[in-house]
Amino acid sequence: MRQTSLDKLEYARAIEAVVSRTSTYLGRRLAERLAPLTDARVIAARLAETEEARAMIDKGMHVPLPSMDGMEELLGLLGTGYVPDERQFGQLAQFVRSCGQLRRFMASKAALAPTVAAYASSMHELGGLLAEIEGCIDRGRIVDGASQELGRVRRKLRQAEEKLQKRLDSLLSKHAEHLQDRIVSTRGGRYVLSVKKEHRRKVSGSVLDESASGQTVFGEPSEAAGLQMELSALRAVGQREELQVLARLTGEAELALPQLSVNAESVAHYDFLLAKAKWALAIGALPPSLTDDGTFELRAARHPFLSATPVPLDIAMDASYRSLLITGPNTGGKTVALKTVGLLTLMAQTGLLIPAAAGSRVGVFNAIEADIGDGQSLDRSLSTFSSHIRNVTDILAVSDGATLVLLDELATGTDPGEGVGLSIAVHEELYRRGAAVLATTHFNEIKEYARVAPGFRNARMAFAEETLQPLYRLDMGEAGDSYAFVIARKFGIDDSIIARAKEIARGLKGGEGVVGSGNVPREGVQGILPPAAIEADGADASARQMARPARGSGAGEAKAEGREAPASPPPPEFGMGDVVWIPSLGQRGVVYRLADERGNLIVQVRGVKQLINRKRVQLQIESKHLYPDDYDMDIVFDSVENRKKRSLMAKRHVEGLKIEREELE
């Protein structure tokens, strides 16, 4: 699945939620490698084991997960010639001991959680290794009984230390008047007396150090030197024996390395499994059932990362349709609905339980593709619409019958007429490919399209008109309104203005006809003509018929009846922004420049400015019915790029920046 779509659905946050609940380094690695699966049998198995672990924790059972402190380093060094120290063997003993506890605990829970318990059956007790370590090391120190030779040497060491201590005590009493302090200290591992500098010759021996003030010297008495040499020799022998013990334990641990590795992997899987179960409990998640035909049904579904308490969402797609068009006002929850379906589907295919009620079903898809958010980039001069189109191009490149596609307001960011046409064409192509599609829209043409087209269905986000509050409830089978007039009245817009707005809205709607092409009929879809849409290809059959004079009327009718044809009326005067019909082209256009002395207008047709005589065009809608008095007509006639350049040039001089005028056709 493409990373772009995963990012738009916040899939990484779901993975991090699991990662943050692991406690071992190997469990963390397993969680970090999580990815959506496409094999329904494997997904079902992952969901089942996660549900078993969730149920165990929910019943108050505490799984004795072994600590793996220090195990990453130790397991990596065994077999390389490295000899671990006492501390590391202590950590190994604790790991082996805990693995045995986990194995026995899981064996007792086989009836409650058979799948989860089965992982422990492959673990090894390693009682022999544990006994060896415990017989040699206690609380981080090698014990005397670790070997016979070590025991013998340590006995001699204790005897030599006792003999030396008596000798030093005797010397403290003997030289009390010559000493700075009646204590024995060490320098370089040798026992010394602190002698006053002026009495240094009164105490025979070697000076090993001097105080910072120079008033005290630290000397090794010659009467204790022989005993100290004997003690040093015994310590060296003892260290060699301790190393022999550690080397022997290292050999035992290396022989058990395969079993230790199996235990480590099992502990990691339990850690990973428990992390998934803990997150499921935190978000109230349960296992969904799976479908293989692209249908789904989410009951009381909730997005796991909403800051506020989400309103449960009920949404479904059954076998009677493959595309669901969601409508409703802004901030009504349309986009959240798309993200909820997308993320919960990804979670389920990853083996994660989903925050939805029992009985929910999730489809298994090879790809989940999303175009959500405008993705606008100022640095790259990427417009909202360009971003949509780039994403849709990538989506179309991979979509088939095993793809779930989520489209959020595809028609926005460009000429509404053209955007609506493109949106419907994209929906047709996705339908032809068999993809399951969820989309949001504000446009009436797309709502009507979904109402009459086979394989499509409308749904709306409920909205309380009295309080102007979204209800965040999805009503299936109905197309919703954007509630612009309701909201405007609520905020104090005069009723006369709203009445006029409704009149304009009705006037901007086109006639009925056939929209789209291909194998799916689209009869009965009405179009609207907002200001920016008039450059689109609106030349449907009914619109052309309305624009052309009726046959058998005017001069032709008079001639047929033998009457004198009436004088032709003078051509009307046109204003900038007027919408005109051009019969010779079968298209609408917008007046860009008024007629010159020869009566030639400049008309913008589908983004291209053309020189046309005013006698060859017919007025359809005056600009005063379309735009406010202070409306910036550059929005209609100039490109986004040129408008940005003009704004920048008005602020400062930019070297090399220029605006190119297009040639008339």
C-alpha positions as CSV (number, residue, x, y, z in Angstrom):
1,M,0.0,0.0,0.0
2,R,1.2,3.5,-0.9
3,Q,2.8,5.4,2.0
4,T,1.0,8.6,1.0
5,S,-2.4,7.0,1.7
6,L,-1.2,5.5,4.9
7,D,0.0,8.9,6.1
8,K,-3.3,10.6,5.2
9,L,-5.1,8.0,7.4
10,E,-2.6,8.4,10.3
11,Y,-1.7,4.8,10.2
12,A,1.7,5.5,11.8
13,R,0.0,6.8,14.9
14,A,-1.8,3.4,15.3
15,I,1.6,1.6,15.0
16,E,3.2,4.0,17.6
17,A,0.3,3.3,20.0
18,V,1.3,-0.4,20.0
19,V,5.0,0.3,20.0
20,S,4.7,2.6,23.1
21,R,3.1,-0.3,25.0
22,T,5.9,-2.8,24.5
23,S,8.5,-3.5,27.2
24,T,11.2,-5.5,25.5
25,Y,13.5,-4.6,22.7
26,L,12.4,-7.5,20.6
27,G,8.7,-6.8,21.2
28,R,9.3,-3.2,20.1
29,R,10.9,-4.4,16.9
30,L,7.9,-6.6,16.1
31,A,5.6,-3.7,16.7
32,E,7.6,-1.4,14.5
33,R,7.4,-3.9,11.6
34,L,3.6,-4.0,11.7
35,A,2.0,-3.6,8.2
36,P,-1.4,-4.3,6.7
37,L,-1.9,-7.9,5.6
38,T,-4.0,-9.1,2.6
39,D,-4.4,-12.8,3.4
40,A,-7.8,-13.1,5.1
41,R,-6.8,-16.3,6.9
42,V,-3.7,-14.8,8.4
43,I,-5.6,-11.6,9.4
44,A,-8.3,-13.7,11.1
45,A,-5.6,-15.6,13.1
46,R,-3.9,-12.4,14.2
47,L,-7.3,-10.9,15.3
48,A,-8.2,-14.1,17.2
49,E,-4.9,-14.2,19.2
50,T,-5.1,-10.5,20.0
51,E,-8.7,-11.0,21.2
52,E,-7.6,-13.9,23.4
53,A,-4.9,-11.7,25.0
54,R,-7.3,-8.8,25.4
55,A,-9.8,-11.1,27.2
56,M,-7.0,-12.4,29.5
57,I,-6.0,-8.9,30.6
58,D,-9.7,-7.8,30.9
59,K,-10.3,-10.7,33.4
60,G,-7.5,-9.3,35.6
61,M,-4.9,-11.8,34.7
62,H,-1.3,-10.6,35.0
63,V,1.0,-12.3,32.5
64,P,4.5,-12.8,34.0
65,L,6.4,-11.4,31.1
66,P,10.2,-11.9,31.6
67,S,12.5,-9.0,31.7
68,M,15.0,-8.9,28.9
69,D,17.4,-6.3,30.5
70,G,20.9,-6.9,29.2
71,M,19.8,-9.8,27.0
72,E,20.3,-8.0,23.7
73,E,24.0,-7.5,24.4
74,L,24.5,-10.9,25.9
75,L,22.8,-13.0,23.2
76,G,24.7,-11.0,20.6
77,L,28.1,-11.8,22.2
78,L,27.6,-15.5,23.1
79,G,29.6,-17.6,20.6
80,T,32.1,-14.8,19.8
81,G,34.7,-15.6,22.4
82,Y,33.4,-13.1,24.8
83,V,33.1,-14.1,28.5
84,P,30.3,-12.4,30.3
85,D,30.8,-11.1,33.9
86,E,28.9,-11.9,37.0
87,R,26.3,-9.2,36.5
88,Q,25.5,-10.5,33.0
89,F,25.2,-14.1,34.2
90,G,22.8,-12.8,36.9
91,Q,20.6,-11.2,34.2
92,L,20.7,-14.5,32.2
93,A,19.7,-16.5,35.3
94,Q,16.7,-14.1,35.9
95,F,15.7,-14.4,32.2
96,V,15.8,-18.3,32.3
97,R,13.9,-18.3,35.6
98,S,11.2,-16.0,34.3
99,C,10.8,-18.0,31.1
100,G,10.0,-21.0,33.1
101,Q,7.4,-19.1,35.1
102,L,5.8,-17.8,31.9
103,R,5.7,-21.3,30.4
104,R,4.0,-22.7,33.4
105,F,1.5,-19.8,33.6
106,M,0.5,-20.2,30.0
107,A,0.1,-23.9,30.4
108,S,-2.5,-23.3,33.1
109,K,-4.5,-20.9,30.7
110,A,-4.7,-23.3,27.7
111,A,-8.4,-23.7,28.1
112,L,-9.1,-20.0,28.2
113,A,-6.7,-18.8,25.6
114,P,-5.5,-21.8,23.5
115,T,-3.8,-19.8,20.8
116,V,-1.9,-17.5,23.1
117,A,-1.0,-20.4,25.4
118,A,0.4,-22.4,22.5
119,Y,3.3,-20.0,22.0
120,A,4.7,-20.9,25.4
121,S,4.7,-24.6,24.6
122,S,7.8,-24.1,22.4
123,M,9.7,-22.4,25.2
124,H,12.5,-24.3,27.1
125,E,12.8,-24.5,30.9
126,L,16.7,-24.8,30.8
127,G,16.8,-26.0,34.4
128,G,20.4,-27.3,34.0
129,L,21.8,-24.0,32.9
130,L,19.9,-22.2,35.6
131,A,21.3,-24.6,38.2
132,E,24.9,-24.1,36.9
133,I,24.6,-20.3,37.1
134,E,22.9,-20.3,40.5
135,G,25.5,-22.8,41.8
136,C,28.3,-20.4,40.8
137,I,27.0,-16.9,41.2
138,D,25.0,-15.4,44.0
139,R,23.9,-11.7,44.1
140,G,26.4,-10.8,41.5
141,R,29.4,-12.5,43.1
142,I,31.1,-15.9,42.3
143,V,30.7,-18.1,45.3
144,D,33.5,-20.2,46.9
145,G,32.0,-23.4,45.8
146,A,32.1,-22.6,42.1
147,S,35.2,-24.8,41.9
148,Q,37.4,-26.7,44.3
149,E,40.5,-24.7,43.4
150,L,38.7,-21.4,43.9
151,G,37.5,-22.6,47.3
152,R,41.1,-23.6,48.4
153,V,42.6,-20.3,47.2
154,R,39.9,-18.2,48.9
155,R,40.5,-20.0,52.2
156,K,44.2,-19.1,51.9
157,L,43.3,-15.6,51.0
158,R,41.2,-15.2,54.1
159,Q,44.0,-16.6,56.3
160,A,46.6,-14.3,54.7
161,E,44.3,-11.3,55.1
162,E,43.7,-12.2,58.7
163,K,47.5,-12.6,59.4
164,L,48.3,-9.3,57.6
165,Q,45.6,-7.5,59.6
166,K,47.1,-8.6,62.9
167,R,50.5,-7.5,61.8
168,L,49.2,-4.1,60.7
169,D,47.3,-3.7,64.0
170,S,50.6,-4.4,65.8
171,L,52.4,-1.8,63.8
172,L,49.7,0.8,64.5
173,S,50.4,0.3,68.2
174,K,54.1,0.2,67.8
175,H,54.4,3.4,65.8
176,A,51.5,5.3,67.3
177,E,53.6,8.4,68.1
178,H,54.9,8.6,64.6
179,L,51.6,8.3,62.8
180,Q,49.3,11.1,61.6
181,D,46.3,8.9,62.1
182,R,45.9,5.5,63.6
183,I,44.3,4.0,60.5
184,V,45.3,1.6,57.7
185,S,44.7,2.8,54.2
186,T,45.6,1.5,50.7
187,R,47.6,2.9,47.9
188,G,47.8,0.9,44.6
189,G,46.3,-2.1,46.3
190,R,48.9,-2.2,49.1
191,Y,48.2,-1.5,52.8
192,V,50.0,1.6,54.1
193,L,50.4,3.7,57.3
194,S,50.0,7.5,57.4
195,V,53.3,8.6,58.9
196,K,54.2,12.2,59.9
197,K,56.7,13.5,57.5
198,E,59.3,14.3,60.1
199,H,59.1,10.7,61.4
200,R,59.3,9.0,58.1
201,R,62.7,7.4,58.9
202,K,61.3,6.1,62.2
203,V,59.1,3.6,60.3
204,S,61.1,1.4,57.9
205,G,59.5,0.7,54.6
206,S,58.7,2.1,51.2
207,V,56.9,5.4,50.7
208,L,54.1,5.0,48.2
209,D,52.3,8.3,48.3
210,E,52.3,11.8,50.0
211,S,49.5,14.0,51.1
212,A,48.6,17.2,49.3
213,S,50.0,19.3,52.1
214,G,53.2,17.3,52.2
215,Q,52.9,16.8,56.0
216,T,52.0,13.1,55.7
217,V,53.6,10.2,53.8
218,F,52.0,6.9,53.2
219,G,54.4,4.1,53.6
220,E,54.3,0.3,53.4
221,P,56.0,-1.1,56.5
222,S,58.8,-3.5,55.6
223,E,57.5,-5.8,58.4
224,A,54.3,-6.3,56.3
225,A,55.8,-6.4,52.8
226,G,56.2,-10.1,52.7
227,L,52.7,-10.8,53.8
228,Q,51.4,-8.3,51.2
229,M,53.3,-10.0,48.4
230,E,51.8,-13.4,49.5
231,L,48.3,-11.8,49.5
232,S,48.8,-10.3,46.0
233,A,49.9,-13.6,44.6
234,L,46.9,-15.4,46.1
235,R,44.5,-12.8,44.7
236,A,46.0,-13.3,41.2
237,V,45.4,-17.0,41.5
238,G,41.8,-16.4,42.7
239,Q,41.1,-14.1,39.8
240,R,42.3,-16.7,37.3
241,E,40.1,-19.3,39.0
242,E,37.1,-16.9,38.8
243,L,37.8,-16.4,35.1
244,Q,37.8,-20.2,34.7
245,V,34.4,-20.4,36.4
246,L,33.0,-17.7,34.1
247,A,34.5,-19.4,31.0
248,R,32.8,-22.7,32.0
249,L,29.5,-21.0,32.4
250,T,30.0,-19.3,29.1
251,G,30.4,-22.7,27.5
252,E,27.1,-23.9,29.1
253,A,25.3,-20.8,27.9
254,E,26.6,-21.1,24.4
255,L,25.4,-24.8,24.2
256,A,21.9,-23.5,25.2
257,L,22.0,-20.5,22.8
258,P,19.4,-22.0,20.3
259,Q,17.0,-22.6,23.2
260,L,17.7,-19.2,24.6
261,S,17.0,-17.6,21.2
262,V,13.6,-19.5,21.0
263,N,12.7,-18.3,24.4
264,A,13.6,-14.7,23.5
265,E,11.5,-14.8,20.4
266,S,8.6,-16.2,22.3
267,V,8.9,-13.5,25.0
268,A,9.0,-10.9,22.2
269,H,5.8,-12.2,20.7
270,Y,4.1,-12.2,24.0
271,D,5.2,-8.7,24.6
272,F,4.0,-7.6,21.2
273,L,0.7,-9.4,21.6
274,L,0.1,-7.9,25.0
275,A,0.9,-4.5,23.7
276,K,-1.8,-4.9,21.0
277,A,-4.3,-6.1,23.7
278,K,-3.5,-3.2,26.0
279,W,-4.2,-0.7,23.3
280,A,-7.4,-2.5,22.4
281,L,-8.6,-2.2,26.0
282,A,-7.6,1.5,26.1
283,I,-9.8,2.3,23.1
284,G,-12.6,-0.2,23.7
285,A,-11.7,-2.2,20.6
286,L,-13.2,-5.6,19.6
287,P,-12.4,-8.0,16.7
288,P,-14.5,-7.6,13.5
289,S,-15.4,-10.3,11.2
290,L,-13.9,-10.3,7.7
291,T,-15.5,-10.2,4.2
292,D,-13.9,-11.1,0.9
293,D,-16.2,-9.2,-1.4
294,G,-15.4,-5.6,-0.5
295,T,-18.5,-5.1,1.6
296,F,-18.3,-3.8,5.2
297,E,-20.4,-2.7,8.1
298,L,-19.1,-0.7,11.0
299,R,-21.4,-0.4,14.0
300,A,-20.8,2.4,16.5
301,A,-17.4,2.9,15.1
302,R,-15.1,5.5,16.6
303,H,-11.9,7.1,15.4
304,P,-9.2,6.2,18.0
305,F,-7.4,9.6,17.8
306,L,-10.2,12.1,18.2
307,S,-9.4,14.5,21.1
308,A,-13.1,14.8,22.0
309,T,-15.4,11.9,22.7
310,P,-16.5,10.8,19.2
311,V,-20.1,10.2,18.3
312,P,-20.4,6.5,17.2
313,L,-20.6,6.1,13.4
314,D,-22.7,3.5,11.7
315,I,-21.7,3.0,8.0
316,A,-22.0,0.2,5.6
317,M,-21.5,-0.9,2.0
318,D,-23.4,-4.0,0.9
319,A,-23.4,-5.9,-2.4
320,S,-26.1,-3.6,-4.0
321,Y,-23.6,-0.7,-4.5
322,R,-19.9,-0.1,-4.8
323,S,-19.7,3.7,-4.2
324,L,-21.1,5.7,-1.3
325,L,-21.4,9.5,-1.6
326,I,-21.5,11.3,1.7
327,T,-22.9,14.8,1.8
328,G,-23.6,17.3,4.5
329,P,-22.4,20.7,5.9
330,N,-18.9,21.6,6.7
331,T,-17.6,20.4,10.1
332,G,-20.4,17.8,10.0
333,G,-18.1,14.8,10.1
334,K,-17.8,13.8,6.5
335,T,-14.0,13.7,6.4
336,V,-13.9,12.0,9.8
337,A,-16.2,9.3,8.5
338,L,-13.8,8.6,5.6
339,K,-10.8,8.5,7.9
340,T,-12.6,6.3,10.4
341,V,-13.4,3.7,7.7
342,G,-9.9,3.9,6.2
343,L,-8.0,3.6,9.5
344,L,-10.2,0.9,11.1
345,T,-9.8,-1.1,7.9
346,L,-6.1,-0.8,8.0
347,M,-6.0,-1.6,11.7
348,A,-8.1,-4.8,11.2
349,Q,-5.8,-5.9,8.3
350,T,-2.9,-5.4,10.6
351,G,-4.4,-7.7,13.2
352,L,-5.4,-4.9,15.5
353,L,-8.8,-4.9,17.2
354,I,-11.0,-1.9,16.1
355,P,-13.1,0.5,18.2
356,A,-16.5,-0.6,16.9
357,A,-19.4,-2.6,18.3
358,A,-19.7,-6.3,18.1
359,G,-21.1,-7.5,14.8
360,S,-19.0,-5.1,12.7
361,R,-17.6,-6.5,9.5
362,V,-14.5,-5.3,7.6
363,G,-13.5,-5.9,4.0
364,V,-10.0,-7.2,3.1
365,F,-8.4,-5.1,0.4
366,N,-5.1,-5.3,-1.4
367,A,-4.9,-1.5,-1.3
368,I,-6.5,1.3,0.6
369,E,-6.1,4.6,-1.3
370,A,-7.0,8.0,0.1
371,D,-7.2,11.5,-1.2
372,I,-8.0,13.5,1.9
373,G,-6.9,17.0,2.6
374,D,-5.8,19.6,0.1
375,G,-2.0,18.8,0.2
376,Q,-1.3,22.3,-0.9
377,S,2.4,23.2,-1.0
378,L,3.4,26.9,-1.2
379,D,7.0,26.0,-1.6
380,R,6.3,23.9,-4.6
381,S,3.5,26.1,-6.0
382,L,1.2,23.1,-5.9
383,S,-2.5,24.2,-5.8
384,T,-5.2,22.4,-4.0
385,F,-6.7,21.0,-7.2
386,S,-3.3,20.0,-8.5
387,S,-2.6,18.1,-5.4
388,H,-6.0,16.3,-5.7
389,I,-5.2,15.4,-9.3
390,R,-1.8,14.1,-8.5
391,N,-3.2,11.8,-5.9
392,V,-6.1,10.7,-8.1
393,T,-3.6,9.9,-10.9
394,D,-1.7,7.6,-8.5
395,I,-4.9,6.1,-7.2
396,L,-6.1,5.2,-10.7
397,A,-2.8,3.6,-11.5
398,V,-3.3,0.9,-8.8
399,S,-7.1,0.7,-8.3
400,D,-9.0,-2.5,-9.1
401,G,-11.7,-4.7,-7.6
402,A,-9.6,-5.3,-4.4
403,T,-9.1,-1.6,-3.7
404,L,-10.9,0.7,-1.2
405,V,-10.8,4.3,-2.4
406,L,-11.5,7.3,-0.1
407,L,-12.0,10.7,-1.9
408,D,-12.6,13.9,0.0
409,E,-14.2,16.7,-2.0
410,L,-12.5,15.9,-5.3
411,A,-14.3,18.6,-7.2
412,T,-12.9,21.5,-5.0
413,G,-10.0,23.8,-5.9
414,T,-11.0,24.4,-9.5
415,D,-13.8,25.6,-11.8
416,P,-16.8,23.9,-10.2
417,G,-18.3,22.9,-13.6
418,E,-15.2,21.2,-14.8
419,G,-14.5,19.8,-11.3
420,V,-17.9,18.2,-11.1
421,G,-17.5,16.7,-14.5
422,L,-14.1,15.3,-13.7
423,S,-15.3,14.0,-10.4
424,I,-18.1,12.1,-12.0
425,A,-15.8,10.7,-14.6
426,V,-13.4,9.5,-12.0
427,H,-16.2,7.8,-10.1
428,E,-17.3,6.1,-13.3
429,E,-13.8,4.8,-14.0
430,L,-13.5,3.5,-10.4
431,Y,-16.9,1.9,-10.7
432,R,-15.9,0.3,-14.0
433,R,-12.8,-1.2,-12.3
434,G,-14.9,-2.6,-9.4
435,A,-13.2,-0.5,-6.6
436,A,-15.1,0.2,-3.4
437,V,-15.4,4.0,-3.1
438,L,-16.4,6.3,-0.3
439,A,-16.4,10.0,-1.3
440,T,-17.6,13.3,0.1
441,T,-19.2,16.1,-1.9
442,H,-21.1,19.4,-1.6
443,F,-22.2,19.5,-5.2
444,N,-25.9,18.8,-6.1
445,E,-24.9,17.3,-9.5
446,I,-22.8,14.6,-7.9
447,K,-25.6,13.9,-5.3
448,E,-28.1,13.5,-8.1
449,Y,-25.7,11.4,-10.1
450,A,-25.3,9.0,-7.1
451,R,-29.1,8.9,-6.7
452,V,-29.9,7.6,-10.2
453,A,-26.7,5.7,-11.1
454,P,-26.7,1.9,-10.6
455,G,-24.1,0.8,-8.1
456,F,-24.1,4.2,-6.3
457,R,-25.7,5.3,-3.1
458,N,-26.1,8.6,-1.1
459,A,-25.7,9.1,2.6
460,R,-25.7,12.3,4.6
461,M,-24.3,13.6,7.9
462,A,-27.3,14.7,10.0
463,F,-27.6,18.4,10.9
464,A,-29.9,20.1,13.4
465,E,-31.3,23.2,11.7
466,E,-32.7,24.6,14.9
467,T,-29.3,24.7,16.7
468,L,-27.0,24.8,13.6
469,Q,-25.2,21.9,15.3
470,P,-23.9,18.8,13.4
471,L,-25.2,15.6,14.8
472,Y,-22.3,13.5,13.5
473,R,-24.8,10.8,12.6
474,L,-24.7,9.2,9.1
475,D,-28.1,8.6,7.5
476,M,-27.8,6.1,4.8
477,G,-29.7,6.4,1.5
478,E,-30.3,10.2,1.6
479,A,-28.4,13.1,0.1
480,G,-27.8,16.0,2.5
481,D,-27.7,19.8,2.0
482,S,-24.9,22.2,2.7
483,Y,-27.4,24.3,4.7
484,A,-25.9,27.5,3.5
485,F,-29.2,29.4,3.5
486,V,-30.2,28.0,6.9
487,I,-26.8,29.1,8.4
488,A,-27.0,32.5,6.7
489,R,-30.5,33.2,8.1
490,K,-29.4,32.1,11.6
491,F,-26.5,34.5,11.5
492,G,-28.7,37.5,10.6
493,I,-28.6,37.7,6.8
494,D,-31.8,39.5,5.7
495,D,-34.6,37.3,4.4
496,S,-34.8,39.3,1.2
497,I,-31.2,38.6,0.4
498,I,-31.7,34.9,1.1
499,A,-34.8,34.8,-1.1
500,R,-32.7,36.5,-3.9
501,A,-29.9,33.9,-3.3
502,K,-32.4,31.1,-3.7
503,E,-33.6,32.7,-6.9
504,I,-30.1,33.0,-8.3
505,A,-29.3,29.4,-7.3
506,R,-32.4,28.1,-9.2
507,G,-31.4,30.2,-12.2
508,L,-28.0,28.8,-12.3
509,K,-29.2,25.3,-12.6
510,G,-29.0,23.8,-16.1
511,G,-31.5,21.5,-17.8
512,E,-31.8,17.8,-17.5
513,G,-29.7,15.5,-19.7
514,V,-27.2,12.7,-19.8
515,V,-24.0,13.2,-17.8
516,G,-21.0,11.0,-18.2
517,S,-20.2,8.2,-20.7
518,G,-19.4,4.6,-20.6
519,N,-21.6,1.7,-19.7
520,V,-23.4,3.3,-16.8
521,P,-26.4,5.5,-17.7
522,R,-26.6,8.9,-15.9
523,E,-30.0,10.3,-17.0
524,G,-31.7,12.9,-14.9
525,V,-28.6,14.7,-13.5
526,Q,-29.1,18.4,-13.3
527,G,-26.2,20.8,-13.5
528,I,-25.6,24.2,-11.9
529,L,-23.5,27.0,-13.3
530,P,-21.7,28.9,-10.5
531,P,-19.4,31.8,-11.8
532,A,-16.3,29.7,-12.2
533,A,-18.2,26.8,-13.9
534,I,-19.3,28.6,-17.0
535,E,-16.1,27.8,-18.8
536,A,-16.7,24.1,-18.4
537,D,-18.2,22.0,-21.2
538,G,-21.8,22.7,-20.4
539,A,-23.0,22.0,-23.9
540,D,-25.4,19.3,-23.1
541,A,-28.3,18.7,-25.4
542,S,-30.9,20.5,-23.4
543,A,-28.8,23.6,-22.7
544,R,-28.1,23.9,-26.4
545,Q,-31.7,23.6,-27.2
546,M,-32.7,26.3,-24.7
547,A,-30.0,28.6,-26.1
548,R,-31.0,28.3,-29.7
549,P,-34.1,30.1,-31.2
550,A,-37.0,27.8,-31.6
551,R,-37.6,26.5,-35.1
552,G,-40.5,27.9,-37.0
553,S,-40.4,31.3,-35.3
554,G,-39.2,34.8,-36.2
555,A,-38.2,35.6,-39.7
556,G,-38.5,32.0,-40.9
557,E,-42.1,31.7,-39.6
558,A,-43.1,35.0,-41.2
559,K,-41.7,34.0,-44.6
560,A,-43.5,30.7,-44.4
561,E,-46.8,32.6,-43.8
562,G,-46.2,35.0,-46.7
563,R,-45.8,37.9,-44.3
564,E,-43.0,40.5,-44.3
565,A,-40.3,39.5,-41.8
566,P,-40.0,42.0,-38.9
567,A,-36.8,44.1,-38.8
568,S,-34.0,42.4,-36.8
569,P,-33.6,43.9,-33.4
570,P,-30.3,45.6,-32.7
571,P,-27.8,43.3,-31.1
572,P,-27.8,43.7,-27.3
573,E,-25.1,45.5,-25.5
574,F,-22.9,43.1,-23.4
575,G,-21.0,43.8,-20.2
576,M,-17.9,42.2,-18.8
577,G,-18.7,39.0,-17.0
578,D,-21.9,38.3,-19.0
579,V,-22.5,34.7,-19.8
580,V,-23.2,34.2,-23.5
581,W,-24.1,31.3,-25.8
582,I,-22.0,30.8,-29.0
583,P,-24.1,28.8,-31.4
584,S,-21.3,28.2,-33.9
585,L,-19.2,26.5,-31.1
586,G,-22.1,25.0,-29.2
587,Q,-20.5,26.3,-26.0
588,R,-20.9,29.0,-23.4
589,G,-18.4,31.7,-22.8
590,V,-17.8,34.8,-20.6
591,V,-17.4,38.3,-22.0
592,Y,-13.9,39.4,-21.3
593,R,-13.7,42.7,-23.3
594,L,-16.5,44.9,-24.5
595,A,-17.2,45.3,-28.2
596,D,-15.0,47.5,-30.3
597,E,-16.1,49.8,-33.1
598,R,-16.6,46.8,-35.4
599,G,-18.7,45.0,-32.8
600,N,-16.0,42.4,-31.9
601,L,-16.0,41.0,-28.4
602,I,-13.4,39.0,-26.6
603,V,-15.0,36.0,-25.1
604,Q,-13.3,33.5,-22.8
605,V,-14.4,30.0,-23.8
606,R,-13.1,27.1,-21.6
607,G,-10.1,29.1,-20.5
608,V,-9.3,30.4,-24.0
609,K,-9.9,34.0,-25.1
610,Q,-11.4,34.3,-28.6
611,L,-12.4,37.3,-30.8
612,I,-16.1,36.9,-31.7
613,N,-18.6,39.4,-33.2
614,R,-21.4,40.3,-30.9
615,K,-23.9,39.3,-33.6
616,R,-22.7,35.7,-33.2
617,V,-23.4,35.4,-29.5
618,Q,-26.6,35.3,-27.4
619,L,-27.0,36.7,-23.9
620,Q,-27.8,34.1,-21.3
621,I,-27.1,35.5,-17.8
622,E,-26.1,39.1,-17.0
623,S,-23.0,39.5,-14.8
624,K,-25.0,41.5,-12.2
625,H,-26.9,38.3,-11.4
626,L,-23.6,36.4,-10.9
627,Y,-21.2,38.6,-9.1
628,P,-21.2,41.2,-6.4
629,D,-20.4,44.8,-7.4
630,D,-16.8,44.6,-6.1
631,Y,-16.1,41.1,-7.4
632,D,-12.5,40.6,-8.6
633,M,-13.0,39.4,-12.2
634,D,-9.3,38.3,-12.4
635,I,-10.5,35.2,-10.5
636,V,-12.5,34.3,-13.6
637,F,-10.2,35.5,-16.4
638,D,-6.7,35.0,-15.1
639,S,-4.8,31.9,-14.0
640,V,-3.9,31.2,-10.4
641,E,-0.2,31.5,-11.3
642,N,-0.6,35.0,-12.9
643,R,-2.7,36.2,-9.9
644,K,0.0,35.1,-7.6
645,K,2.7,36.9,-9.7
646,R,0.6,40.1,-9.9
647,S,0.2,40.1,-6.1
648,L,3.9,39.5,-5.6
649,M,4.9,42.3,-8.1
650,A,2.6,44.7,-6.3
651,K,4.6,44.2,-3.1
652,R,8.2,44.2,-4.4
653,H,10.4,43.9,-7.5
654,V,11.3,40.3,-8.3
655,E,14.1,39.9,-10.8
656,G,13.0,37.8,-13.8
657,L,9.4,37.6,-12.8
658,K,7.0,38.4,-15.7
659,I,3.4,37.8,-16.7
660,E,2.8,36.5,-20.3
661,R,-0.3,37.5,-22.1
662,E,-2.0,34.8,-24.1
663,E,-2.6,35.2,-27.8
664,L,-6.2,35.4,-29.0
665,E,-7.6,32.5,-31.1
